[in-house]
Amino acid sequence: MKNLITDVAGVRVGHAGDDRLGSGSTVVVFDAPATASVDVRGGGPGTRETALLDPAQTVSGIDAIALSGGSAFGLDAASGVQALMREMGRGFKVRTATVPIVPAAILFDLLSGGDKNWGRYPAYREFGYEAAKNASADFALGSVGAGLGATTATLKGGVGSASAKTKGGITVGALAVVNGVGTVTVGDGPHFWAAPFEQNNEFGGRGPAAKISANDLAIRAKGGALMNTTIAVIATDAKLTKAECNRLAVMAQDGFARAIYPVHTPLDGDVVFAAAMGQIALADPILGLAELGLHAGNVMARAIARGVYEAKSLPFPGALASWEDKFGK
């Protein structure tokens, strides 16, 4: 176990971005079509192909998921992923036509610094292609890919990941790109809201805050409407239906609430995709899914904290400090 979403067999992750631009894309590639669904909780989401992930809709297998910076411009990343999938012959078959299925979600990082004067077309389509091409079992965390320009209310945000196994041997992993309107640490201190769920000092081992004051509980928010969003993927090697994937995504959203304060606000576009690779059947369809969802919420909280813990500040004037800048020493 690498404590990454890629501990789920058949899942790979890749990044691409531009340091000068201060933005990029992250792609989750499935080696075989994955059963998938989605849960949207934020008040300002930006998504593509999420309607077909409703359990009532026809297509169940997806080829990849694109997560991107760039706000609505970043939705182009999915087109780049589609291009690579098409070259590989991947996609939904309709007689002689093949259509790769690549849902996507974006976050707002247009004001985080960097040169956003990209001309007629932004680079996100190329980022999507390169990220999918780079996808592997090993990938970087922090200020990379879609997390390059991510921020929170008080600290630099980024890409985080974590994984766990159930007692029955089912693996569940999370990937989160943390760009929330709220905080991931308590007040102005180093302690993560998700500290009770930490494993093996994966985000510093500082433990929970000794005391949470009224000032710590006051809202600390960045920016304005549509300038935020945490986007995430939960994956498992369990065999699930589309409806069960939807329930898994709903339960994984609990991890957002354990790690970000506040969350699911009108200013966020929080989205969780859930994907099942179908290798291991649940021993019990009800209790087994409940246990899987319990782990999904926990690994999601850990992935969010890791995204901030691993982030590096950007080299732009006025850039937000990272956790390492403020507390690493």
Secondary structure, 3 states (H helix, E strand, C coil): CCCCHHHCCCEEEEEEEECCCCEEEEEEEEEEEEEEEEEECCCCCCEECCHHHCCCCCCCEEEEEEEECCHHHHHHHHHHHHHHHHHCCCCEEECCEEECCCCEEECCCCCCCCCCCCCCCCCHHHHHHHHHHCCECCCCCECCHHHCCCECCCCECCEEEEEEECCCCCEEEEEEECCCCCECECCCCCCECCHHHCCCCCCCCCCCCCCCCHHHHCCCCCCCCCCCCCEEEEEEEEECCHHHHHHHHHHHHHHHHHHCECCCCCCCCCEEEEEEEEEEECCCCCHHHHHHHHHHHHHHHHHHHHHHHCCCCCCCCCCCCCHHHHHCC
